[in-house]
Amino acid sequence: MDSPKQDYAALFRFTQRPFSLTPDPKFYFRSRAHGRVFDALSAAITRRESVMLVLGDLGVGKTTLCKTLLDLQERKSRAALVGNALLSPEDLLRLMLQDLGAVSKDDVKQGKLAAANRGQLVEVFDDFLGRLRASCDGAVVIVDEAHSLPPATRDQVIEIAALESNRDRVLQFLLAAQPALGGAPTLPTLVDDRVAVRARLLPLERDECERYIAHRLAIAGGNAVTFSAAAIEVIYALSGGVPRLVNLLCERALQEAAAVAANRVEPKMIESAASALDLIRLRPKRFRWYGTR
């Protein structure tokens, strides 16, 4: 028997799951907050700012924003996305050298970077930056989940950004991180002092939630199912406009609708989805919900 996800995709004629949690630039939605941040970071990259920081709570779309920026930069110059922040300084250097094309594919296949120590890797990177300057080229490295970077790796980012060969800022770093709790600094002072541009991503606003849902349904090729206005009100109340939570609720609600062959998602289906997902209301007055799993 087909799974519920397969059932709803076939019933509503989707070409792909509209509310997948996998960040995909194809589904990028330019909310007001995302638009402001995207434009600010694009301008900072054009100005060749050395270190930029975008902050956002879990689920507001930092990774999708980063991947969308990456796609844009790859059309203009060299760009790389570091998706795993739990890297040693050596592994970060190897990854950047490979993804930015600083070493040939043959060198990578032959493992020429594998045995290099940190000092040797920095020398290779220094030479690469010199070549970028000579060719008037540039490169952008986006580090997702930067709040999880080990201290030594954070220091390595700053060391590379501060190299003499990078005095023209041919290499730029964009750090995407969650804000610290309790007002504590987001990044160590050494890193924070180097940040030239800071931006903050916020959840969707009420009027944007409906457009966000319609946008994702349209991209996924589905016009055989709709969400009632009342259902969207419930989704916004339960999610607080956090895209990840909107996606979770909509994904499950589509399964609920498919189970009864309904082509319209109603509030009771959203409530059933919230119950099935074991969501708990942590801030009842503000309707902010988070998963218990």
C-alpha positions in Angstrom: 0.0 0.0 0.0 1.2 3.5 -0.8 2.3 5.7 2.1 0.1 8.8 3.0 2.7 11.1 1.4 2.5 9.2 -1.9 -1.3 9.2 -1.6 -1.7 13.0 -1.3 0.9 13.7 -4.0 -0.9 11.5 -6.4 -4.4 12.7 -5.4 -3.5 16.4 -5.7 -1.2 15.9 -8.7 1.9 17.4 -7.1 5.2 17.0 -9.0 7.0 17.2 -5.6 6.2 17.7 -2.0 5.2 21.4 -1.5 6.1 21.6 2.1 9.3 19.5 2.4 11.6 20.7 5.1 14.6 20.4 2.8 15.8 23.9 2.0 15.3 24.5 -1.8 15.9 27.8 -3.5 13.2 26.9 -6.0 10.7 27.5 -3.1 12.3 30.7 -1.9 9.6 33.2 -0.8 10.5 36.8 -0.7 8.7 38.0 2.4 9.3 41.5 3.6 11.9 40.4 6.1 13.6 38.1 3.6 13.6 40.8 1.0 15.2 43.3 3.3 17.9 40.9 4.4 18.5 39.5 0.9 19.0 43.1 -0.5 21.2 44.1 2.3 23.5 41.1 2.0 23.6 41.4 -1.8 24.6 45.0 -1.5 27.3 44.1 1.1 28.7 41.4 -1.2 28.8 43.9 -4.1 30.7 46.4 -1.8 33.1 43.6 -0.9 32.5 43.6 2.8 34.8 41.1 4.5 32.5 39.5 7.1 28.7 39.6 7.2 26.3 38.1 9.7 22.6 37.0 9.3 20.7 36.0 12.4 17.5 34.1 12.7 15.7 31.7 15.0 15.4 28.1 14.1 13.1 27.6 11.2 12.8 31.1 9.8 14.6 30.2 6.5 18.3 31.1 7.0 19.5 28.0 5.0 17.1 28.6 2.1 18.2 32.3 2.0 21.8 31.2 2.0 21.3 28.7 -0.8 19.4 31.3 -2.8 22.3 33.8 -2.4 24.7 31.0 -3.3 22.9 30.3 -6.6 23.0 34.0 -7.4 26.8 34.4 -6.6 27.8 31.3 -8.5 26.5 33.0 -11.6 28.8 35.9 -11.0 31.9 34.6 -9.3 33.2 31.8 -7.1 31.0 30.7 -4.2 30.9 27.9 -1.6 28.4 26.9 1.1 29.7 25.3 4.3 26.7 23.3 5.5 28.4 21.5 8.3 29.8 23.9 10.9 31.3 21.2 13.1 34.5 21.2 11.1 38.1 21.4 12.3 40.2 24.3 10.9 42.0 21.9 8.6 38.8 20.4 7.2 37.3 23.9 6.7 40.3 25.0 4.7 40.3 21.8 2.6 36.5 22.2 1.9 36.9 25.9 0.9 39.9 25.2 -1.3 38.1 22.4 -3.1 34.7 24.1 -3.5 36.2 27.4 -4.6 38.2 25.7 -7.2 41.6 26.7 -5.7 42.9 23.3 -6.4 42.2 21.1 -9.5 39.9 18.2 -9.4 42.8 15.9 -10.2 44.7 17.2 -7.1 41.6 16.5 -5.0 41.2 13.0 -6.5 44.9 12.3 -5.8 44.4 13.4 -2.2 47.1 16.1 -2.3 45.3 18.1 0.4 44.7 15.2 2.7 48.2 15.1 4.2 48.7 18.9 4.4 48.8 20.4 7.8 47.1 23.6 8.8 50.1 25.8 8.1 50.5 24.3 4.6 46.8 24.7 3.9 46.9 28.4 4.9 49.8 28.9 2.5 47.8 27.3 -0.3 44.9 29.6 0.5 47.2 32.6 0.7 48.4 31.8 -2.8 44.9 31.3 -4.0 43.9 34.8 -2.7 46.8 36.3 -4.5 45.7 34.8 -7.7 42.1 36.1 -7.1 43.5 39.6 -6.7 45.7 39.4 -9.8 42.7 38.3 -11.9 40.3 40.9 -10.2 38.1 38.0 -9.3 36.3 37.4 -6.0 34.8 34.6 -3.9 32.1 34.3 -1.2 32.0 31.6 1.4 28.7 31.1 3.2 28.9 29.3 6.6 25.5 28.0 7.8 24.9 27.3 11.5 27.9 29.4 12.3 26.9 29.5 16.0 28.1 25.9 16.1 31.6 26.5 14.7 34.3 25.2 17.1 36.3 28.1 18.6 39.5 27.1 16.6 37.5 27.1 13.4 35.9 30.5 14.1 39.5 31.8 14.6 40.5 30.2 11.3 37.8 32.1 9.5 39.0 35.4 10.9 42.6 34.5 10.2 41.8 33.9 6.5 39.7 37.1 6.3 42.6 39.1 7.7 45.3 37.8 5.5 47.4 40.4 3.8 46.5 38.8 0.4 42.9 39.5 1.3 43.4 43.2 1.9 41.2 44.0 -1.1 38.6 41.6 0.4 38.6 39.3 -2.6 37.3 36.6 -0.2 34.1 37.4 1.8 32.4 35.4 4.5 28.7 35.3 5.2 27.9 33.7 8.6 24.4 32.5 9.2 23.6 31.9 12.9 20.9 31.6 15.5 20.8 34.4 18.1 22.2 33.7 21.5 19.9 33.3 24.4 19.7 35.7 27.3 21.4 38.5 25.6 24.7 36.8 25.4 27.1 37.7 22.5 26.2 35.7 19.4 29.9 35.3 18.4 33.2 35.8 20.3 34.5 39.3 20.4 37.3 38.5 17.9 34.7 37.5 15.3 32.1 40.1 16.2 34.5 42.9 15.8 35.1 41.9 12.2 31.5 41.8 11.2 30.7 44.7 8.9 27.1 44.0 8.2 24.4 42.4 10.4 20.9 41.4 9.4 18.0 39.7 11.1 15.5 37.3 9.6 12.0 37.4 11.2 9.0 35.1 10.8 6.3 35.6 8.2 3.7 38.3 8.9 0.0 37.3 8.9 -0.8 38.5 5.4 2.4 36.7 4.1 1.4 33.3 5.5 -1.4 32.9 3.0 0.8 34.0 0.1 3.6 31.7 1.3 1.3 28.7 1.3 -0.1 29.5 -2.2 3.5 30.1 -3.5 4.7 26.6 -2.4 1.6 24.9 -3.7 2.0 26.6 -7.1 5.7 25.7 -7.4 4.9 22.1 -6.6 2.4 22.0 -9.4 -0.6 21.6 -7.4 -3.9 23.4 -8.1 -6.2 20.6 -7.0 -6.2 21.5 -3.4 -6.6 24.8 -1.4 -6.5 26.0 2.2 -9.5 27.8 3.5 -9.0 31.3 5.0 -10.0 29.9 8.4 -7.4 27.1 8.1 -4.7 29.7 7.3 -5.7 31.6 10.4 -5.2 28.5 12.5 -1.9 27.8 10.8 -0.6 31.2 11.5 -1.8 31.1 15.1 -0.1 27.8 15.8 3.1 28.6 13.9 3.7 32.2 14.7 4.7 32.6 11.1 7.8 30.4 11.4 8.1 28.8 7.9 9.4 25.4 9.3 6.3 25.1 11.5 4.0 26.3 8.7 5.5 23.5 6.5 5.1 20.8 9.2 1.4 21.7 9.7 0.6 22.0 6.0 2.4 18.7 5.1 0.4 16.8 7.7 -2.8 18.6 6.9 -2.5 17.5 3.2 -2.3 14.0 4.4 -5.4 14.5 6.5 -7.2 16.0 3.5 -6.1 13.1 1.3 -7.4 10.5 3.8 -10.9 11.8 3.3 -10.5 12.8 -0.4 -11.1 16.4 0.4 -9.7 19.1 -1.9 -10.0 21.8 0.6 -8.0 22.0 3.9 -10.2 23.2 6.8 -9.3 24.2 10.4 -10.2 20.8 11.9 -7.5 19.2 9.6 -4.9 21.7 10.9 -5.9 20.9 14.5 -5.6 17.2 13.8 -2.2 17.8 12.2 -1.0 19.7 15.3 -2.2 16.9 17.5 -0.5 14.2 15.4 2.7 16.2 15.5 2.6 16.4 19.2 2.9 20.2 19.2 2.6 22.0 22.5 1.8 25.6 23.1 4.7 27.2 25.0 3.4 30.7 24.9 -0.4 30.5 24.8 -1.0 34.3 24.6 1.2 34.6 21.6 0.2 31.3 20.0 3.8 30.2 19.6 4.0 26.4 19.1 7.0 24.1 18.9 7.4 20.4 18.4 8.1 18.2 21.4 10.2 15.8 19.2 
